[in-house]
Amino acid sequence: MNQVRDAMIQVERTARPSHPVALALRMMREQNISFLPVIGDNGSLYGIVTEGDLVRLIHRTLSEENGQPTPFWLRGATREMLQVLPIREVVSRQVDTIGPDASLEEAAEIMFSRHRRVLPVVDADGKVLGYLTRRAIIDMLI
């Protein structure tokens, strides 16, 4: 039986909650990934920032004017703002994780039932060891 450790991808870079959103975007682009693990002060997983989180940032409303939501980008979502807005403002904190010794079947069930594209792989202390994608699971099956 294949285990998560057999298919997981090593984490190249991580971010901190205090890092600017622009840094996360740059790291995601450089690594050609759609998410980035965010590590807390104790070294364990704080959350992940995803493309979905960043799209929500763009569409987030800051105020209501005349009963109509004002999209964030119309209120000044600029590159300069992304340089100072901390990742903690957009990070997904409710993150499903899996251990390296779990089976790929268990990982696939979590991903399917919870509609996840990626699962961070963590040790017993919550430290990130890598991540598992749907593609990685499929690659192990072929």
C-alpha positions in Angstrom: 0.0 0.0 0.0 1.4 3.4 -1.0 1.8 5.9 1.7 1.6 9.7 1.5 5.4 10.0 2.0 5.8 8.1 -1.3 3.9 10.7 -3.3 4.3 14.0 -1.3 6.2 16.9 -2.8 8.9 18.6 -0.7 8.1 22.2 0.3 10.6 24.5 -1.3 9.5 27.8 0.3 7.0 28.9 2.9 5.7 32.2 4.1 5.0 33.8 7.5 1.7 35.4 8.5 3.4 38.8 8.6 4.9 38.6 5.1 3.2 40.8 2.5 0.7 39.2 0.1 3.0 40.3 -2.8 5.7 38.0 -1.5 3.3 35.0 -1.5 2.2 35.8 -5.0 5.8 36.0 -6.2 6.8 32.7 -4.5 3.7 31.0 -5.9 4.6 32.2 -9.4 8.3 31.2 -9.1 7.4 27.7 -8.0 4.4 27.4 -10.4 2.1 26.4 -7.6 -1.4 27.5 -6.7 -0.9 27.7 -2.9 1.8 28.4 -0.3 2.1 27.0 3.2 2.2 29.7 5.9 4.3 28.8 9.0 3.6 30.2 12.4 6.1 31.4 15.0 6.4 28.0 16.5 7.3 26.4 13.2 4.0 24.6 12.7 1.5 25.1 10.0 -0.5 28.4 10.4 -2.5 27.9 7.3 -2.2 28.1 3.5 -2.7 31.0 1.1 -4.3 29.9 -2.2 -5.2 31.3 -5.5 -8.8 31.2 -4.2 -7.8 33.3 -1.2 -6.2 35.9 -3.5 -9.3 36.0 -5.8 -11.4 36.6 -2.7 -9.1 39.4 -1.8 -9.8 41.1 -5.1 -13.6 40.7 -4.8 -13.8 41.4 -1.1 -16.0 44.4 -0.3 -14.8 47.0 2.0 -18.0 49.1 2.2 -21.5 49.4 1.0 -22.4 52.5 -1.0 -26.0 53.0 -2.1 -26.8 49.4 -1.1 -24.3 48.1 -3.7 -21.1 46.4 -2.6 -17.9 48.2 -3.8 -15.4 45.7 -5.1 -12.0 45.8 -3.5 -10.2 46.6 -6.8 -12.4 49.7 -7.3 -11.4 50.9 -3.8 -7.7 50.9 -4.5 -6.4 47.3 -4.6 -3.1 48.2 -6.1 0.3 46.6 -6.2 1.4 49.0 -3.5 -1.3 47.7 -1.2 -0.2 44.1 -1.9 3.3 45.1 -0.8 2.0 45.9 2.7 -1.1 43.8 3.3 0.0 40.9 5.5 -0.7 37.3 4.4 -2.6 36.8 7.7 -5.4 38.9 6.2 -6.1 36.4 3.5 -4.8 33.0 4.6 -7.0 30.0 4.9 -6.7 28.8 8.5 -9.2 25.9 8.3 -6.7 23.5 6.6 -7.0 19.7 6.4 -3.7 18.0 6.8 -2.4 14.5 6.7 0.6 12.6 8.1 3.3 11.0 6.1 2.4 7.5 7.1 -1.2 7.7 6.0 -2.3 5.7 3.0 -2.9 7.4 -0.4 -6.4 6.0 -0.2 -7.0 7.9 3.0 -5.6 11.1 1.4 -7.7 10.7 -1.7 -10.8 10.2 0.5 -10.1 13.5 2.4 -9.4 15.4 -0.8 -12.6 14.0 -2.5 -15.0 14.4 0.4 -13.7 17.9 1.4 -13.1 19.2 -2.1 -9.4 19.8 -1.5 -6.8 20.2 -4.2 -3.9 20.0 -1.9 -3.2 18.5 1.5 -0.2 19.7 3.6 1.7 16.8 5.0 2.7 17.5 8.6 4.5 15.6 11.4 3.1 15.0 14.8 4.1 18.5 15.9 2.4 20.1 13.0 5.6 21.0 11.2 5.2 20.9 7.4 7.1 18.1 5.7 5.6 18.5 2.2 2.3 18.6 0.4 0.2 16.2 -1.6 -1.7 17.1 -4.7 -4.4 15.3 -6.6 -1.9 15.0 -9.5 0.7 13.4 -7.2 -1.8 10.7 -6.2 -2.7 10.1 -9.8 0.9 9.9 -10.8 1.5 7.2 -8.2 -1.4 5.1 -9.7 0.0 5.1 -13.2 
